[in-house]
């Protein structure tokens, strides 16, 4: 008898495609500096990981979602900065 392997087959709308989420996080992070910005991002990432886990997303998949989101947030921050110039 073989071992059962759990595979996450739950699909979620990608975090980085949620425009309000991306722009909202970018706006808040742009207004914060140093430890305050780091703390905000860590708290946000932990909450998103918790929510994705509750939705049935595997931890590796959830972590990848949050990493991708961060890249889009950073790009959005750059765009917001350039638009303000």
N, C-alpha and C positions, 0 to 999 in steps of 0.2 A: 504494500500500500504506500503510495507516494505522499510526500508532505504537501500540504496546501500552501500556496503562495498567494498572499493578498496583493492585488493590483488595483490601484485606483483608476476607475473608469469614469469618474465624475468629471463633467466639463463645466467650467465656469466662464463667464464673460471675462476676458483678460483685464486685469486691473489697469494696465497701461492704456487701455482703450476707453476707460471711464474718464472722459474729459474733465468733468467737474472735480473728480478726485485728484487727478494730476494737477490741475491748475490751482486747486485749493491748497494742496500740500506745498506746492511751489511758492504760493503767495505767503504762507505762514513761514516757511523756511527762509525765504528772502528777508523777512522782517526780524529774524533771530540771528544771533551770532554765537560762535564757539560752543561752549557746553550746553547752552540753552537750545541751540539748534540740534546738537547731537542727541540730547535727551528727548526732544520732540520727535525726531525721526525714529529713535529706538522704540519709544512708546507706541508710535503709529505702526511701525513694522510688527511689533509684538501683537498688537490688537488685530491687525490684518491676518497674521498667521493664525491667531486664535479663531477668527471668523472663518477662514478657509478650512481649518481643521474641523470645525463644527459642521461645515458643509460637506465633509467627506473627502476633502482633498488630502492626498498624502503629504507628509512633511517635506520631502524633497521637491515635490511639484509646487507646494505653497511657497517654499523658500525661493524657487526660481521665479515665481510670479512677483514676489516682493522685490527681488533683485532687478528684474526687468522694469518694474514700476519706478524704482529709484533712478534708473538711467533716463527714463522719460521725464521724471520730475526735474532732474538736473538740466536736461535739454530745455524744458519749459522755463526754468529759472533764467537760463541764458537768453531765451527769446524775450522774456519779460524785461530783462535788463537792457537788451538792445532796443526794444520798443520805447523804453523810457528815455533813450538818448536823443 
